[in-house]
Amino acid sequence: MRRYRTDYAGVWSGYCKTRESAMVAAVKHVVNDHYSSATIIDRETDEDIARIRISKDRKQAIVTVVTPFIRRPK
């Protein structure tokens, strides 16, 4: 199952297996495909993980994590 859902401002949703791949995909789409924002959601807990938004001058991608990323035990 792809645990992480990335919502691109209501346009469409993407799904990834890991947090890291969801972050990379979200930043790539926001920067390259001219989306204004993206939200990464953990589908198991239904909680927001991170938000990515682009600055008004489109020169910065701002990544805001809800809780700090820590290494999870295996």
GIWO-V914270 format. One record per residue. N is the residue number from 1. OMEGA is omega in degrees with one decimal (NA if undefined). D_CENTER is the distance of its C-alpha to the mean C-alpha in Angstrom with 2 decimals. Layout:
n->(N | N)
omega->(OMEGA | OMEGA)
d_center->(D_CENTER | D_CENTER)
//
This chain:
n->(1 | 2 | 3 | 4 | 5 | 6 | 7 | 8 | 9 | 10 | 11 | 12 | 13 | 14 | 15 | 16 | 17 | 18 | 19 | 20 | 21 | 22 | 23 | 24 | 25 | 26 | 27 | 28 | 29 | 30 | 31 | 32 | 33 | 34 | 35 | 36 | 37 | 38 | 39 | 40 | 41 | 42 | 43 | 44 | 45 | 46 | 47 | 48 | 49 | 50 | 51 | 52 | 53 | 54 | 55 | 56 | 57 | 58 | 59 | 60 | 61 | 62 | 63 | 64 | 65 | 66 | 67 | 68 | 69 | 70 | 71 | 72 | 73 | 74)
omega->(176.0 | -168.6 | -172.4 | 178.8 | 177.0 | -179.0 | -178.7 | 175.1 | 176.4 | -179.2 | 177.3 | 179.7 | 175.3 | -177.2 | -179.5 | -179.7 | -176.9 | 176.4 | -176.7 | 179.1 | 176.0 | 178.3 | -179.5 | -179.8 | -178.6 | 179.6 | 178.4 | -178.2 | -179.8 | -177.3 | -172.7 | -174.0 | 173.9 | 170.9 | -178.0 | -178.4 | 175.7 | 177.0 | 178.3 | -174.4 | 174.3 | -175.8 | 179.4 | -178.4 | -178.6 | 179.0 | 174.4 | 178.3 | -177.0 | 174.4 | 177.1 | 176.5 | -178.8 | -179.7 | -177.2 | 178.3 | 177.2 | 178.8 | -178.7 | 169.8 | -177.7 | 179.5 | 178.5 | 177.4 | -178.2 | 174.3 | -179.4 | 177.0 | 174.5 | 179.7 | 179.4 | 176.8 | -179.2 | NA)
d_center->(17.29 | 13.65 | 12.36 | 8.59 | 7.87 | 5.26 | 7.42 | 8.39 | 10.79 | 13.03 | 13.84 | 12.62 | 10.33 | 9.43 | 10.01 | 9.87 | 12.37 | 10.89 | 8.17 | 9.07 | 9.00 | 5.56 | 4.75 | 7.77 | 7.35 | 4.69 | 7.11 | 9.93 | 9.66 | 9.40 | 12.21 | 14.29 | 14.20 | 14.65 | 12.05 | 12.13 | 8.72 | 5.44 | 4.65 | 3.62 | 7.39 | 10.01 | 12.59 | 15.47 | 15.38 | 13.64 | 12.04 | 8.93 | 7.39 | 5.48 | 5.63 | 6.01 | 9.43 | 12.32 | 15.73 | 18.68 | 20.42 | 17.45 | 18.21 | 15.35 | 11.58 | 11.02 | 8.41 | 9.33 | 9.13 | 11.13 | 13.24 | 13.97 | 13.01 | 16.37 | 17.78 | 18.47 | 22.03 | 22.77)
//
